């Protein structure tokens, strides 16, 4: 077991339900063509990476990741893969080639870690100032 991994042995027999919405090509992993919404029972302490593996998805196939309507990852960054999920969370996964969803274009709530990655990295070159909401 790695230092940063949750101790799933201790959580054996403890499960939580998470709602997962898949958009674009990756909807196939949930039985859909363009969209799939499913509820999964996962071991307590599961991470986003674990959900992808359970669905048979590679991180490179996923672009935008939302957790409870908060933008947590952008295509190619993969900074949210080790984020722990909690009972009742809603996980929105968009295919890497999926266009930015219209309902999130203005006033998007961004996780603190993603905000830091955007501010300190060279990821976004043309983002409008002041359009990212604080969490």
Backbone torsions as a table, in degrees:
resi	resn	phi	psi	omega
1	UNK	NA	134.0	176.9
2	UNK	-78.3	157.3	-178.0
3	UNK	-57.9	-41.3	-174.5
4	UNK	-85.0	-6.9	-177.7
5	UNK	-81.3	141.9	176.3
6	UNK	-67.3	149.9	179.4
7	UNK	-81.9	90.6	-178.2
8	UNK	-71.6	-19.1	175.7
9	UNK	-63.3	-40.9	179.1
10	UNK	-68.3	-29.8	-176.8
11	UNK	-90.8	4.6	-177.7
12	UNK	-52.3	130.9	180.0
13	UNK	87.3	-7.5	178.3
14	UNK	-104.2	121.5	-176.8
15	UNK	-126.9	161.5	177.3
16	UNK	-137.7	155.3	176.3
17	UNK	-102.3	136.1	178.7
18	UNK	-131.0	134.6	175.5
19	UNK	-90.0	133.3	-176.5
20	UNK	-124.3	127.9	175.1
21	UNK	-114.6	128.6	-178.3
22	UNK	-116.3	131.8	-176.3
23	UNK	-125.9	142.1	179.4
24	UNK	83.4	-153.6	-175.8
25	UNK	-57.3	-29.2	-177.1
26	UNK	-75.5	-7.1	177.1
27	UNK	-60.1	-21.9	178.6
28	UNK	-58.0	-31.3	-178.7
29	UNK	-67.8	-16.9	177.4
30	UNK	-112.1	11.4	177.4
31	UNK	88.5	8.3	-179.7
32	UNK	-104.9	171.7	177.0
33	UNK	-97.2	-48.6	179.4
34	UNK	-118.5	-27.8	-179.5
35	UNK	-142.7	141.6	173.7
36	UNK	-144.2	135.5	176.1
37	UNK	-126.1	126.8	-178.7
38	UNK	-142.9	158.7	174.7
39	UNK	-112.4	131.2	-179.3
40	UNK	-121.7	141.7	171.7
41	UNK	-93.2	120.0	-175.4
42	UNK	-123.7	152.1	174.6
43	UNK	-60.4	139.0	175.3
44	UNK	-55.6	136.6	-178.0
45	UNK	95.1	0.6	179.6
46	UNK	-64.4	148.2	179.7
47	UNK	-110.8	168.4	178.6
48	UNK	-58.0	-39.7	177.5
49	UNK	-55.6	-39.8	-179.7
50	UNK	-66.3	-37.7	177.8
51	UNK	-64.1	-45.9	178.8
52	UNK	-58.0	-45.8	-179.6
53	UNK	-62.4	-43.2	-179.8
54	UNK	-63.5	-30.0	179.4
55	UNK	-89.2	-4.2	-179.2
56	UNK	75.5	27.6	-179.8
57	UNK	-105.4	143.6	174.1
58	UNK	-90.9	145.5	178.3
59	UNK	-53.7	-33.1	-179.2
60	UNK	-67.1	-19.4	179.2
61	UNK	-80.3	-16.2	-174.9
62	UNK	-104.4	134.4	179.2
63	UNK	-104.7	-88.7	179.5
64	UNK	-77.4	137.4	174.9
65	UNK	-127.1	125.0	176.1
66	UNK	-115.6	135.8	172.3
67	UNK	-120.0	116.1	-177.5
68	UNK	52.8	45.6	177.6
69	UNK	68.4	13.0	176.6
70	UNK	-105.0	123.0	178.6
71	UNK	-65.7	119.5	-174.7
72	UNK	-114.3	-16.4	-178.5
73	UNK	-156.5	153.2	177.6
74	UNK	-121.0	160.1	-178.4
75	UNK	-53.4	129.0	175.4
76	UNK	85.7	-12.7	-179.2
77	UNK	-80.9	-47.2	179.3
78	UNK	58.7	35.4	-179.2
79	UNK	-86.4	-13.3	-177.4
80	UNK	-100.6	-0.7	-174.1
81	UNK	-60.0	-30.3	-178.7
82	UNK	-97.9	9.7	175.7
83	UNK	-69.6	133.1	179.7
84	UNK	-79.2	137.9	176.8
85	UNK	-94.5	158.9	-178.9
86	UNK	-129.0	158.5	-180.0
87	UNK	-52.3	131.8	177.7
88	UNK	85.9	-1.9	179.0
89	UNK	-63.8	150.4	172.1
90	UNK	-112.5	120.0	-178.1
91	UNK	-109.1	118.4	177.3
92	UNK	-105.8	120.3	-178.7
93	UNK	-118.4	124.5	179.8
94	UNK	-111.5	138.0	177.5
95	UNK	-56.7	147.9	-177.1
96	UNK	-58.0	-28.6	-178.8
97	UNK	-97.4	10.2	-178.4
98	UNK	-81.3	137.4	-179.2
99	UNK	-71.2	152.7	179.3
100	UNK	-53.2	121.7	-176.8
101	UNK	-63.2	133.7	-173.6
102	UNK	-58.9	-34.2	-176.8
103	UNK	-70.7	-9.9	-179.7
104	UNK	-112.4	11.6	-173.8
105	UNK	-72.7	-35.6	-179.3
106	UNK	-117.2	135.7	175.2
107	UNK	72.1	28.7	-179.4
108	UNK	-66.0	130.4	174.6
109	UNK	-80.6	127.2	-174.8
110	UNK	-117.2	137.4	178.7
111	UNK	-63.7	151.1	179.8
112	UNK	-57.4	-40.0	-178.5
113	UNK	-67.1	-39.7	178.2
114	UNK	-68.4	-39.9	177.6
115	UNK	-57.7	-42.5	179.0
116	UNK	-64.9	-42.9	-180.0
117	UNK	-63.1	-38.5	179.3
118	UNK	-68.3	-42.4	-176.1
119	UNK	-71.1	-36.7	-174.9
120	UNK	-96.2	-18.1	-177.8
121	UNK	-96.5	-175.4	179.1
122	UNK	-113.0	38.9	-173.6
123	UNK	-81.1	-52.5	-178.7
124	UNK	-101.8	128.5	-179.8
125	UNK	-104.1	-24.1	-172.3
126	UNK	-130.4	48.9	178.6
127	UNK	-94.9	140.2	179.2
128	UNK	-72.1	134.5	-178.9
129	UNK	-68.8	139.7	174.6
130	UNK	79.5	5.8	-177.5
131	UNK	-94.5	-6.6	-179.2
132	UNK	-97.2	121.0	-178.9
133	UNK	-79.3	149.5	176.2
134	UNK	-77.3	151.1	174.2
135	UNK	-94.3	NA	NA
